[in-house]
Amino acid sequence: MIKYLGSKRVLVPLLLQTVERIRGACTVADLFSGTSRVGHALKRAGYRVLANDHNAYAETLARCYVQADRGAVHDDAAALLAELGRLRGRPGYFTETFCVRSRFFQPRNGERIDAIREAIARKGLEPELEAVVLVSLMEAADRVDSTTGVQMAYLKRWAPRASNDLVLRMPAVLPRAAAGKGRACGLDALEAARTLSADIAYLDPPYNQHSYRGNYHIWETLVRWDKPAVYGTACKRVDCRERSSPFNSRPRFKPAMAELIAAVRAPVIVLSFSNEGYMARAEIEDLLATRGHVAVIERDHPRYVGARIGIYNPRGEKVGRVSHLRNRERIYVCGDLRPDLAALGPPAAAGARRQPA
Ligand SMILES: C[S@@+](CC[C@H](N)C(=O)[O-])C[C@H]1O[C@@H](n2cnc3c(N)ncnc32)[C@H](O)[C@@H]1O
C-alpha cells in the first residue's frame, strides 16, 4: 500500500480487536478511508465495509481494496497488468510535470507511467477492474518516488529507490466478505454520515492543517488523469487551492466534528484521534457522550517518517527542529456499549465514562 500520513498501519490489529468485541456488528462504515487499509482488514475479517473519502485517489483505493471482489477481477487484472507492464515509456504530461518541471520521479519511470496511464484511459475498463490497475500503478509509482512520504516537496538528492525500475504488482484484492459486498464512495464525510447506515461507524479524520489533496496531489492527478494546470515548486493541482476540508481547519474542526457525530447513522462510533489533533481528549469524550457511553484505548506511537527525517524548505535545506518523535494514539469507542465495555479489557475499561444524565 502507498506511504500515507495518518495511515493506521500500526493500529490495524488493535482496531480490529476493538471492532470484534462489539457484538452483533456486520457492517462498518469507514468515513475517512484514506489508504483503505482499515477497511481491507475488516473485509478480510468478514465485515461488509462501506468506505468513503472525498479524494478520488482514496475512493479508487477503496474501490480496489473494499468494493472489488477477487473472484470477479483477478484474472482480467492479471492479464492487463502483464500487458501494461510490457509497454515502452512515452513522455507526456506526467513526465513533463513530475520529472522535468519538478523531480518527484526519474524521467524513465515517468515515461512508463505516462504510457501505462494513457493505455488504461483508452481501454474504458469497468470501474472495479480499472480501480485495480490504477492502484497497481499508484503503488508502483510510490515505490520509486523521491519524497519523504508527502508530495509537498521532493528530495534535493534523489532517494535511492527512485533509481529502481517501475514494476506493476497485483494488489491484494480480497474475496467477497461473508457479511456482503463492500462499497466505495467519494463523498464529503458529512454527506456520507447522513447517507451510509451501518452497525459501526469508524472515523479517522485529519489532525492538522495540511490537506490530503495537497499532500497527495500526484495520486489525485494520476487517478483523475485530467492533466490540470499546476503551481509552485511541487507542481500542485490548482484545485488544491480551492478545495478544503473543515477537518483541516482549527476553527472549523470542532463544529464539523459535532455535526458529524450527530449525523452518523450507526449505533456505535469508533474514532481514532491522536493527542496532536485540534481537540483535547476531554472535549472529544464530551462530544461522544451525546451518543452513549464512551471508552478510550491509548497507545504510544512513533510519528510519521517525515517527522523523523526533519523539516526542510522547498530547496531541500534543513530549516527546523523536530520537537518530538512519539505521540499518543487514542481509539474512542462510543454508543450503547454497556455489555461490551467489560469485554474491551482493562485499558479501555479504565478509561470508560458514563453517559451524562
Ligand atoms: C487520517 S486520514 C485516514 C487514514 C486511513 N484511516 C488509513 O489508515 O489510511 C484522513 C482522510 O480523511 C480524508 N478527508 C479529509 N477531509 C474529508 C472530508 N471532509 N470528507 C471526506 N474525507 C475527508 C482525507 O482525504 C484522508 O484520506
The ligand as an SDF file (V2000), in Angstrom:
LIG
                    3D

 27 29  0  0  0  0  0  0  0  0999 V2000
   -6.1190   10.3040    8.7560 C   0  0  0  0  0  0  0  0  0  0  0  0
   -6.5340   10.0430    7.0780 S   0  0  0  0  0  0  0  0  0  0  0  0
   -7.3090    8.4520    7.1080 C   0  0  0  0  0  0  0  0  0  0  0  0
   -6.2860    7.3560    7.1050 C   0  0  0  0  0  0  0  0  0  0  0  0
   -6.8710    5.9670    6.9480 C   0  0  0  0  0  0  0  0  0  0  0  0
   -7.6210    5.5310    8.1050 N   0  0  0  0  0  0  0  0  0  0  0  0
   -5.7470    4.9910    6.6620 C   0  0  0  0  0  0  0  0  0  0  0  0
   -5.4360    4.1330    7.5200 O   0  0  0  0  0  0  0  0  0  0  0  0
   -5.1610    5.0850    5.5810 O   0  0  0  0  0  0  0  0  0  0  0  0
   -7.8660   11.1280    6.8420 C   0  0  0  0  0  0  0  0  0  0  0  0
   -8.5750   11.0290    5.4930 C   0  0  0  0  0  0  0  0  0  0  0  0
   -9.6950   11.9080    5.5060 O   0  0  0  0  0  0  0  0  0  0  0  0
   -9.9340   12.3720    4.1870 C   0  0  0  0  0  0  0  0  0  0  0  0
  -10.7670   13.5850    4.3230 N   0  0  0  0  0  0  0  0  0  0  0  0
  -10.4020   14.7880    4.8050 C   0  0  0  0  0  0  0  0  0  0  0  0
  -11.4570   15.6170    4.8560 N   0  0  0  0  0  0  0  0  0  0  0  0
  -12.5260   14.9130    4.3950 C   0  0  0  0  0  0  0  0  0  0  0  0
  -13.8960   15.2340    4.2010 C   0  0  0  0  0  0  0  0  0  0  0  0
  -14.3880   16.4390    4.5060 N   0  0  0  0  0  0  0  0  0  0  0  0
  -14.7070   14.2700    3.7190 N   0  0  0  0  0  0  0  0  0  0  0  0
  -14.2240   13.0370    3.4060 C   0  0  0  0  0  0  0  0  0  0  0  0
  -12.9230   12.6900    3.5440 N   0  0  0  0  0  0  0  0  0  0  0  0
  -12.0870   13.6190    4.0500 C   0  0  0  0  0  0  0  0  0  0  0  0
   -8.5530   12.5780    3.6180 C   0  0  0  0  0  0  0  0  0  0  0  0
   -8.5570   12.5090    2.2000 O   0  0  0  0  0  0  0  0  0  0  0  0
   -7.7600   11.4330    4.2750 C   0  0  0  0  0  0  0  0  0  0  0  0
   -7.6300   10.3340    3.4120 O   0  0  0  0  0  0  0  0  0  0  0  0
  1  2  1  0
  2  3  1  0
  2 10  1  0
  3  4  1  0
  4  5  1  0
  5  6  1  0
  5  7  1  0
  7  8  2  0
  7  9  1  0
 10 11  1  0
 11 12  1  0
 11 26  1  0
 12 13  1  0
 13 14  1  0
 13 24  1  0
 14 15  1  0
 14 23  1  0
 15 16  2  0
 16 17  1  0
 17 18  1  0
 17 23  2  0
 18 19  1  0
 18 20  2  0
 20 21  1  0
 21 22  2  0
 22 23  1  0
 24 25  1  0
 24 26  1  0
 26 27  1  0
M  CHG  2   2   1   9  -1
M  END
$$$$
